[in-house]
Amino acid sequence: MQKQVISKLTEELLVAEEKLTPVEPLSTRYPELSVRDSYEIQLEWVERKLDEGRVVIGKKVGLTSKAMQNMLGVDEPDYGHLLDHMKVDSGSVLSKKDFIKPKAEAEIGFILKEDLRGPNVTYVDVLMATEAIVPALEIIDSRIVDWKIQLVDTVADNGSSARAVVGKPFFEMDQIDLRTLSMTLLKNGEVTATGAGAAALGHPAHAVAWLANKLADYNISLKAGELILPGALSAAIDVDSGDEVTASFGKLGSVTISFRD
């Protein structure tokens, strides 16, 4: 796809985010748009954010569950970038007015102590490079109207990223089996979903390894100190003003976020 079209679509998504006015699906307006083109849009979006003074603090993996992959007709996950303004602490209150149509997902976050550069990164490499894990909620929000997304739409839209809500780090990695670690997602005190670490490509560290290897295609590595979100452990839930969302991960702890007007 021509560079000027890439730049035009990048600008569309930047304006949609700023003005909270979603755009029509890129996939329907540009049926020739490839996944590679969409990552080019995402990377230009990141460069524009960096020019504004933002800082990359991590990455996120999406579409790690077979159900979501089947829904979008794909056979691999996608990824996006986490920027400094996206990270919020557990217990914070967000304004619904800062989002278009937000949803919440529960994830097991990784904080790296070493760089990871693909290809050929394994899940063992990931565990060895991890300083701590954290209970996390990802708030996703599509800049595509009514979440009418295909893979190219969400990739171009930075993986539909909006916020990363982070709980207290857990450093005793050898005390938790991340594959079987359970998760309970509650909205306003009611259980809305349950899951386990295995929902993220069989083990969350597999998802981080996939990301490190995928990023090698773009000469990008995962950096020490970065926060990596390896994918949701259940379906995302809609959130609105007045809602409180909590994800509880047993021994790992819990993380909470509230929304107001």
C-alpha positions as CSV (number, residue, x, y, z in Angstrom):
1,M,0.0,0.0,0.0
2,Q,1.2,3.5,-0.8
3,K,2.9,5.4,2.0
4,Q,0.5,8.3,1.7
5,V,-2.4,6.0,2.3
6,I,-0.7,4.6,5.4
7,S,-0.2,8.1,6.7
8,K,-3.8,9.1,5.9
9,L,-5.2,6.2,7.9
10,T,-2.8,6.8,10.7
11,E,-4.0,10.4,10.9
12,E,-7.6,9.2,10.9
13,L,-7.0,7.0,13.9
14,L,-5.2,9.7,15.8
15,V,-8.1,12.1,15.3
16,A,-10.6,9.4,16.2
17,E,-8.8,8.8,19.5
18,E,-8.4,12.5,20.3
19,K,-12.0,13.5,19.4
20,L,-13.6,10.2,20.5
21,T,-15.3,9.9,17.1
22,P,-14.8,6.4,15.6
23,V,-14.2,5.9,12.0
24,E,-15.7,3.4,9.6
25,P,-13.8,0.1,9.3
26,L,-10.6,0.3,7.4
27,S,-11.2,-3.3,6.2
28,T,-14.4,-2.4,4.3
29,R,-13.0,0.9,2.8
30,Y,-9.7,-0.6,1.9
31,P,-10.2,-4.3,1.1
32,E,-6.7,-4.5,-0.2
33,L,-5.2,-3.6,3.2
34,S,-2.9,-6.3,4.4
35,V,-1.8,-7.2,8.0
36,R,1.6,-5.9,7.1
37,D,0.1,-2.6,6.0
38,S,-1.8,-2.4,9.3
39,Y,1.3,-2.9,11.4
40,E,2.9,-0.1,9.4
41,I,0.0,2.1,10.4
42,Q,0.4,1.1,14.0
43,L,4.2,1.8,13.9
44,E,3.6,5.2,12.3
45,W,1.0,5.9,15.0
46,V,3.6,5.0,17.7
47,E,6.1,7.3,16.0
48,R,3.6,10.2,16.1
49,K,3.0,9.6,19.8
50,L,6.7,9.5,20.5
51,D,7.1,12.9,18.7
52,E,4.4,14.2,21.1
53,G,6.6,13.2,24.0
54,R,5.0,9.9,24.9
55,V,7.1,6.9,26.0
56,V,6.7,3.2,25.1
57,I,6.4,1.3,28.5
58,G,5.5,-2.1,27.1
59,K,3.5,-4.2,24.7
60,K,0.3,-6.1,24.6
61,V,-0.8,-9.3,22.9
62,G,-4.4,-9.8,21.7
63,L,-6.4,-12.6,20.1
64,T,-4.7,-15.3,22.0
65,S,-7.8,-17.4,22.5
66,K,-9.1,-19.7,19.8
67,A,-12.6,-18.3,20.1
68,M,-11.4,-14.8,19.3
69,Q,-9.2,-16.1,16.5
70,N,-12.1,-18.0,15.0
71,M,-14.3,-15.0,15.3
72,L,-11.9,-12.8,13.2
73,G,-10.9,-15.7,10.9
74,V,-7.2,-15.6,11.9
75,D,-4.7,-18.2,13.1
76,E,-2.4,-16.1,15.2
77,P,-2.5,-13.3,17.8
78,D,-1.9,-9.6,17.2
79,Y,0.0,-7.0,19.3
80,G,0.0,-3.4,20.2
81,H,2.1,-0.9,22.1
82,L,1.6,0.4,25.6
83,L,2.5,4.1,26.2
84,D,3.1,5.9,29.5
85,H,-0.3,7.6,29.6
86,M,-2.1,4.3,29.4
87,K,-0.7,2.8,32.7
88,V,-2.9,3.3,35.8
89,D,-2.7,1.9,39.3
90,S,-5.2,-0.6,40.7
91,G,-7.9,1.3,42.6
92,S,-7.9,4.3,40.3
93,V,-11.1,5.9,38.9
94,L,-11.3,6.5,35.1
95,S,-13.8,8.8,33.4
96,K,-16.1,7.1,30.9
97,K,-16.0,10.4,28.9
98,D,-12.3,9.6,28.0
99,F,-13.4,6.5,26.0
100,I,-15.7,5.6,23.1
101,K,-17.0,2.2,23.9
102,P,-14.6,0.6,26.4
103,K,-14.4,-3.0,27.5
104,A,-12.3,-4.7,30.3
105,E,-10.2,-7.8,30.1
106,A,-8.3,-9.7,32.8
107,E,-4.6,-10.6,32.2
108,I,-1.5,-11.7,33.9
109,G,1.1,-9.0,33.2
110,F,4.9,-9.7,33.0
111,I,7.6,-7.2,34.0
112,L,10.8,-8.0,32.3
113,K,14.3,-7.8,33.9
114,E,16.1,-8.6,30.6
115,D,15.6,-7.8,27.0
116,L,14.0,-10.5,24.8
117,R,14.8,-10.4,21.1
118,G,13.5,-13.0,18.6
119,P,13.5,-15.1,16.7
120,N,13.7,-18.4,18.6
121,V,12.6,-17.1,22.0
122,T,10.9,-19.8,24.0
123,Y,8.6,-19.6,27.0
124,V,11.5,-20.8,29.2
125,D,13.5,-17.8,28.0
126,V,10.5,-15.6,28.9
127,L,10.3,-17.0,32.4
128,M,14.0,-16.5,32.9
129,A,13.8,-12.9,31.7
130,T,10.8,-12.0,34.0
131,E,11.3,-10.0,37.1
132,A,7.7,-10.2,38.4
133,I,4.2,-10.8,37.3
134,V,1.3,-8.6,38.1
135,P,-2.5,-8.9,38.2
136,A,-3.8,-6.6,35.4
137,L,-6.8,-5.4,33.6
138,E,-6.6,-4.1,30.1
139,I,-9.1,-1.5,29.1
140,I,-9.6,-1.8,25.3
141,D,-11.5,0.7,23.2
142,S,-11.9,0.6,19.4
143,R,-11.5,3.7,17.3
144,I,-13.5,1.7,14.7
145,V,-17.3,2.4,14.8
146,D,-19.3,-0.1,16.9
147,W,-16.3,-2.6,17.2
148,K,-16.9,-3.7,13.6
149,I,-13.4,-5.0,13.4
150,Q,-11.4,-7.4,11.3
151,L,-7.8,-8.3,12.1
152,V,-6.4,-5.4,9.9
153,D,-8.7,-2.9,11.8
154,T,-7.5,-3.8,15.3
155,V,-3.8,-4.1,14.3
156,A,-3.9,-0.6,12.7
157,D,-5.7,0.6,15.8
158,N,-2.8,-0.4,18.1
159,G,-4.5,-3.6,19.2
160,S,-7.5,-1.6,20.4
161,S,-5.4,-0.6,23.4
162,A,-6.6,2.2,25.8
163,R,-5.4,1.6,29.4
164,A,-3.4,-1.0,31.4
165,V,-4.5,-1.2,35.1
166,V,-1.8,-2.8,37.1
167,G,-1.8,-4.3,40.6
168,K,1.0,-5.2,43.0
169,P,4.0,-7.1,41.5
170,F,4.5,-10.7,42.6
171,F,8.2,-11.7,42.6
172,E,8.1,-15.4,43.7
173,M,7.7,-16.8,40.2
174,D,8.5,-20.3,41.4
175,Q,5.5,-20.3,43.7
176,I,2.9,-20.0,41.0
177,D,1.9,-22.3,38.1
178,L,0.8,-19.7,35.5
179,R,-0.9,-22.2,33.3
180,T,-3.4,-23.3,36.0
181,L,-3.6,-19.9,37.8
182,S,-7.3,-19.1,38.1
183,M,-9.0,-15.8,37.4
184,T,-12.4,-14.5,38.4
185,L,-13.7,-11.3,36.8
186,L,-16.3,-9.3,38.6
187,K,-18.4,-6.3,37.6
188,N,-20.1,-4.5,40.5
189,G,-19.6,-7.5,42.7
190,E,-21.1,-10.0,40.3
191,V,-19.0,-12.7,38.6
192,T,-19.0,-12.2,34.9
193,A,-16.3,-14.5,33.8
194,T,-13.7,-17.0,34.9
195,G,-10.6,-18.3,33.3
196,A,-7.1,-19.6,33.8
197,G,-3.6,-18.8,32.5
198,A,-3.8,-21.5,29.9
199,A,-6.3,-19.4,28.0
200,A,-3.3,-17.3,26.7
201,L,-1.9,-19.7,24.1
202,G,-1.7,-22.6,26.7
203,H,0.6,-20.6,29.0
204,P,1.0,-16.8,29.2
205,A,4.7,-17.1,28.7
206,H,4.1,-18.7,25.3
207,A,2.2,-15.5,24.3
208,V,5.1,-13.3,25.4
209,A,7.5,-15.6,23.4
210,W,5.3,-15.3,20.3
211,L,5.4,-11.5,20.7
212,A,9.2,-11.4,21.0
213,N,9.5,-13.6,17.8
214,K,6.9,-11.6,15.9
215,L,8.6,-8.3,16.7
216,A,11.8,-9.6,15.2
217,D,10.2,-9.2,11.8
218,Y,10.2,-5.4,12.5
219,N,13.6,-5.3,14.3
220,I,11.9,-4.6,17.6
221,S,12.7,-6.3,20.9
222,L,11.1,-6.5,24.3
223,K,13.0,-4.3,26.7
224,A,14.0,-4.8,30.4
225,G,11.6,-2.9,32.5
226,E,8.7,-3.2,30.1
227,L,5.2,-4.4,31.0
228,I,3.9,-7.1,28.7
229,L,0.3,-8.1,28.7
230,P,0.0,-11.6,27.1
231,G,-3.7,-11.7,26.4
232,A,-7.1,-12.0,28.0
233,L,-8.1,-15.0,30.1
234,S,-11.7,-14.6,29.2
235,A,-14.0,-12.6,26.9
236,A,-14.0,-8.9,27.4
237,I,-16.8,-7.2,29.3
238,D,-18.5,-3.9,28.5
239,V,-18.0,-1.2,31.1
240,D,-19.9,2.1,31.7
241,S,-20.1,5.0,34.1
242,G,-20.7,3.7,37.7
243,D,-19.1,0.3,37.1
244,E,-16.4,-1.2,39.2
245,V,-14.4,-4.1,37.7
246,T,-12.2,-6.4,39.7
247,A,-10.1,-9.3,38.5
248,S,-9.0,-11.8,41.2
249,F,-6.1,-14.2,40.6
250,G,-5.8,-16.1,43.8
251,K,-2.3,-16.1,45.2
252,L,-1.3,-13.5,42.6
253,G,-3.8,-11.0,44.1
254,S,-6.4,-8.7,42.5
255,V,-6.7,-5.5,40.5
256,T,-9.6,-3.1,40.5
257,I,-10.8,-0.1,38.3
258,S,-13.9,2.1,38.6
259,F,-15.6,4.3,36.0
260,R,-17.4,7.6,36.6
261,D,-18.9,10.2,34.3
